[in-house]
Amino acid sequence: MLEYLDSFVQKTTKLKRKRRIITITGNNFYHFFYNTVHKCLFVKKTKLTSEMTEDQYKEQILNWLKINIKYHPEKILVDNSCFDYIIVPELQKWVNDKLLIPSLKLGLKKIAFVNSPNIFTDVSIRQAMEEQELPIEFAFFETVEEAKKWLNIP
């Protein structure tokens, strides 16, 4: 009986661990995951972002907002390590108005960005975050592991 109980506890623990990360959706450009324990949205951008049109980029941002509305993340980890799309100033403002400001109202507190290998993409993201002076903590990192550490996610 004790063996059965140990086995049951181990299986239950594994299931709980597996369910802590939810795969929300994905497409050619973005993949979204949610950590239910740490209330953190993980956004992984793909190499194909270099081929996005402005309309496709806007569609990704609006999908992201829908996810934020559903899950109310307090933290977001954005993996830009494959992101290759330059966000022009007009689009930066659009992203702030359509995604960041509504997300703040939903409880977003921190965003960690993993740097893009494209310096122009990286600068456009930094510029978008710094110029809008939003009341949110954000930081940029070289690796996902560094970003997770800053967000206090194991």
MARGUDO-627274 format. One record per atom (N, C-alpha, C, O, CB): x, z negated, y; residue in one letter. Coordinates in steps of 0.1 Angstrom, whole numbers, plus 5000, padded with zeros to 4 digits. Atoms other than C-alpha are relative to their C-alpha. Glycine has a CB too. Layout:
<sites>
XZYA ...
</sites>
This chain:
<sites>
500850004988M 500050005000M 500950005013M 500550075022M 499149885000M 499150014989L 502849925024L 500750135003L 500950175014L 501149894998L 499449874998E 504450265018E 499050095007E 499450175016E 500450064986E 501149924995Y 501150435026Y 499949975015Y 499850065024Y 498749984993Y 500250044986L 500850235059L 501250055008L 501050105019L 499949845000L 498849954993D 504450315069D 499950155002D 500250205013D 501349974992D 500249864999S 503750685062S 499050045011S 499250135019S 499750064986S 501149984991F 500550675082F 500549985014F 500250065023F 498849914997F 499550044987V 502250505112V 501050115005V 500950155016V 500749875000V 499149904996Q 505050765112Q 499350135003Q 499750195013Q 501050024988Q 500749874997K 502651065110K 499249985013K 499250085021K 499050034989K 500750024988T 500550915138T 500950015012T 500550065022T 499249875000T 499050004989T 503550855160T 500550145003T 500650185014T 501249914996T 499549864998K 504751215154K 498950085007K 499250165016K 500350074987K 501149934993L 501251345164L 499949975014L 499750065023L 498749974992L 500150044986K 501151145196K 501250065008K 500950115019K 500149855001K 498849944993R 504651275205R 499750155003R 500050205013R 501349984992R 500349854998K 503551635199K 498950025010K 499050125018K 499550054986K 501149984990R 500451595220R 500349965014R 499649985023R 498849924995R 499650044987R 502351455249R 500350125009R 500250115021R 501149905000R 499749884993I 503351805259I 499050104996I 498850144985I 501550054997I 501049915002I 500552045263I 500450145005I 500950155017I 498649965007I 499749864995T 501152425265T 498750045006T 497650054999T 500450104988T 501249964993I 498652535291I 499850154999I 498750194994I 500149965015I 500149865000T 499252905295T 501350075003T 502350005007T 498950055010T 498849924997G 501853175298G 499750155001G 498750204995G 501149974990G 500249864999N 502253535307N 501450065002N 502449994999N 499150055012N 498649934999N 505153785314N 500849935011N 502049955011N 499850145004N 499350064988F 506053585346F 500249854999F 501349805002F 499450045012F 500050154999Y 505253215343Y 499449944987Y 498650004980Y 499249955012Y 500550085011H 504752965315H 499849865005H 500649805012H 500950004987H 500350144995F 503052625322F 499849914988F 499249944978F 498750015008F 500150115010F 503352305302F 499749875008F 500149865020F 501349984991F 500350134993Y 502051955310Y 500349894991Y 500049884979Y 498550005004Y 499750125007N 503451625300N 499049895004N 499049845016N 501549955004N 501150104997T 500451385298T 500549865003T 499849795010T 499050004988T 499550134999V 502551075296V 500549985015V 500349885021V 501149974990V 499350024987H 504551135328H 499350085011H 499850085023H 501450064999H 500849934990K 501851345346K 500950105007K 500850115020K 499449915010K 499149904994C 504351625351C 499750144995C 499650164983C 501549964996C 500249865003L 503751995352L 501450064999L 502250055008L 499150075010L 498749935001F 506652205339F 499750155001F 498950204994F 500749974986F 500249864998V 506752565352V 501350074997V 502350055004V 499550025015V 498849925004K 509152805335K 499750145004K 498750205000K 500249994985K 500149864996K 509653135352K 500950094992K 502050054988K 500350025015K 499349915009T 510853445333T 500850105008T 500750115020T 499050074991T 499249894994K 513353725339K 499150115006K 499650185015K 501050054990K 500949894996L 510453965344L 499549985014L 498850065020L 498850014990L 500450034986T 509753795378T 500650105009T 500150135020T 500349865004T 499349904991S 512154055392S 499250125002S 499450205011S 501450034994S 500849885000E 509554315385E 498649975006E 497750065007E 499850064986E 501350034995M 506554135401M 499850075013M 500750095021M 499949845002M 500449954986T 504654285430T 499549885007T 499449775002T 498850114998T 500550114992E 503454065458E 498649954995E 498449834995E 499950045015E 501450045005D 499854075444D 500249924987D 499449834985D 499250124998D 499850075012Q 501153965410Q 500649865003Q 500249764996Q 501050074991Q 499550134997Y 503153685426Y 498949915005Y 498849795001Y 501150015011Y 501150084995K 500053565445K 499049964989K 498549854989K 499250085011K 500950045011E 498053575413E 500649884992E 499949804987E 499950124990E 499350115006Q 500653345397Q 499849875007Q 499549765001Q 501550034998Q 500250124991I 500353105426I 498649944999I 498449824998I 500450035014I 501450045001L 496553095424L 499749944986L 498949854985L 499150125003L 500150065014N 496753035386N 500649865000N 500049774994N 500750094990N 499350134999W 499152755393W 499149895007W 499049785002W 501450015008W 501050104993L 496652595418L 498949964991L 498549844990L 499550075012L 501050035010K 493952615391K 500449894990K 499749804987K 499550124993K 499450105010I 496252425367I 500149865007I 499849765001I 501350054995I 499950124993N 496952165394N 498749935002N 498649815001N 500750025014N 501450064998I 493252115401I 499549944987I 498949834987I 499050125004I 500450055013K 492652065364K 500849884995K 500249784990K 500150114989K 499250115005Y 495551835356Y 500549905010Y 500949795006Y 501250064993Y 499550094990H 496451665389H 501449944997H 501649824996H 499049885001H 498750055002P 500151645383P 500649925012P 500349955023P 501050124997P 499350084990E 502151385402E 501450055003E 501950045013E 500049854996E 498749954999K 505351555395K 500050154995K 499250184986K 501149924992K 499949865005I 506351925390I 501550034998I 502350005007I 499350105010I 498649955002L 509552055375L 499950164999L 499250214990L 500649944986L 500049854999V 510052425384V 501350054995V 502450035002V 499650055014V 498749945006D 512652605362D 500150145006D 499550235001D 500049994985D 499749874994N 513852885384N 501250074994N 501850165000N 500149995015N 498849955005S 516852955362S 500050154996S 501050214995S 500549924988S 500249865003C 515453305354C 499250075011C 498950195010C 499350024987C 500949944990F 513453355386F 500850095009F 501950055014F 499449885008F 499349904992D 514453665406D 499050075009D 498750195007D 500750104991D 501049954991Y 511853715433Y 500249945014Y 500249815015Y 498549984995Y 499750064987I 512553675470I 498749985007I 497850075008I 500950105008I 501350044993I 509753495489I 500250025015I 500949945021I 499549864996I 499849974986V 509553645524V 499349895008V 498449825003V 499450145004V 500550114992P 508653405553P 498450005000P 497849894999P 500550005013P 501549994999E 504953525555E 499449944987E 498449874987E 499550145003E 500550045013L 504553465518L 500349854997L 499549784991L 500750084988L 499750145001Q 506253125520Q 498949915006Q 498449815001Q 501349975007Q 501150074993K 503553015545K 498750014991K 498049914990K 499850055014K 501249985009W 500853155522W 500049904988W 499049844985W 499950154995W 499850095012V 502252955492V 499749855005V 499149784998V 501450014994V 500250144995N 502252635513N 498549985002N 498049874999N 500849985013N 501450014998D 498652695524D 499250004988D 498249924987D 499650115010D 500849985012K 497352795490K 500349914989K 499549884980K 500150154996K 499650085012L 499352585466L 500449865004L 499949764999L 501150074993L 499450134997L 501352305482L 499149905007L 499049785002L 501350015008L 500950094992I 498952155507I 498849954991I 498549834991I 499550075013I 501050055009P 496052145482P 500549914989P 499849824985P 499250124994P 499450085011S 498352005455S 500349865005S 500249764998S 501250064995S 499750144995L 499351715478L 498749925001L 498749804998L 500650025015L 501350075000K 495651635482K 499649954987K 498849864985K 499050095007K 500350045014L 495451615444L 500949904995L 500749854983L 500150134992L 499250115004G 498151355442G 501550044997G 502249964992G 499549944988G 498649965003L 501451555439L 500949935009L 500749915021L 500150165003L 499050084993K 504451345449K 501450065001K 502150045011K 500049864995K 498649965002K 507651505437K 500050144994K 499350174985K 500849904992K 499749875007I 508951855429I 501550014998I 502350005008I 499450125009I 498649975003A 512251925412A 500150154997A 499450204989A 500549914988A 499849855002F 513552285413F 501450014993F 502449954997F 500050075014F 498849955006V 516152425390V 500450135007V 499650225008V 499950024984V 499549894992N 518252665410N 499950144993N 500050154981N 501449985004N 500049865004S 517853045407S 501450055000S 502250015009S 499050095008S 498749934999P 520953255399P 500150095012P 501250135016P 500350074987P 500149914988N 519853485428N 500149915012N 499149845015N 498850094999N 499850084988I 521153325460I 498950025010I 498549935017I 501450025006I 501049964990F 518553505481F 498749934996F 497949895004F 499850155001F 501250065005T 515753375459T 500149855002T 499149795007T 499850034985T 499850144998D 517153025460D 499849965015D 499249865018D 501449964995D 500150034986V 517453035498V 498650015004V 498149935013V 500950095008V 501449994995S 513853155502S 499249884995S 498349845002S 499450134994S 500850125005I 512552865481I 500449875008I 499549805012I 500449974985I 499650124992R 514652605500R 499450015014R 499049915019R 501650005001R 500649984986Q 513552755533Q 498549975000Q 498049905009Q 500250155004Q 501450035001A 509952735522A 499749855000A 498849805007A 499350074988A 500250155001M 510252365513M 500449935013M 499749845017M 500749954988M 499450084989E 512352255543E 499250035013E 499149945021E 501450035001E 500649964987E 510552445571E 498649955002E 498249935013E 500150155002E 501450044999Q 507052335563Q 499849855003Q 498849805007Q 499350044988Q 500050144998E 507951965566E 498849934994E 498149855000E 500049975015E 501150075008L 505451855539L 500449864996L 501649844993L 499650094988L 499750135004P 505251495530P 500149994985P 499349924978P 498949905005P 499850005015I 506651545495I 501549994998I 502350045006I 499450134994I 498650015004E 509851455478E 500450134992E 499650164983E 500349874992E 499649895008F 511751755465F 501550005000F 502249955009F 499550135006F 498549995001A 515251825453A 500350124991A 499550174984A 500649874993A 499649885007F 517252115438F 501149964990F 502049884994F 500550115010F 499050045010F 519352095406F 500550124993F 499950234993F 499349914990F 499449905007E 521652305385E 499450024986E 499450134980E 501549984999E 500650005014T 519952215351T 498749935000T 498349855008T 501149934991T 501350065003V 516652115337V 500249854998V 499449765002V 499350064988V 499750145004E 518251795324E 500249915013E 499749805014E 501349994992E 499850084987E 519351685360E 498649985007E 498449885012E 501050085009E 501350014994A 515851765373A 499149904993A 498449825000A 499350145000A 500850095008K 514151565345K 500549855003K 499749765005K 500150024985K 499550144997K 516451265353K 499549965013K 499149845015K 501650004999K 500450034986W 515551275390W 498549974999W 498049885007W 500250125010W 501450035001L 511851285380L 499749884990L 498549854989L 499350134995L 500250115010N 512350995355N 499250044988N 498349984983N 499349885007N 500749955012I 511251205325I 501150014989I 502150084991I 499350145003I 499049995011P 513151155292P 500150144994P 500950164985P 499749894990P 
</sites>
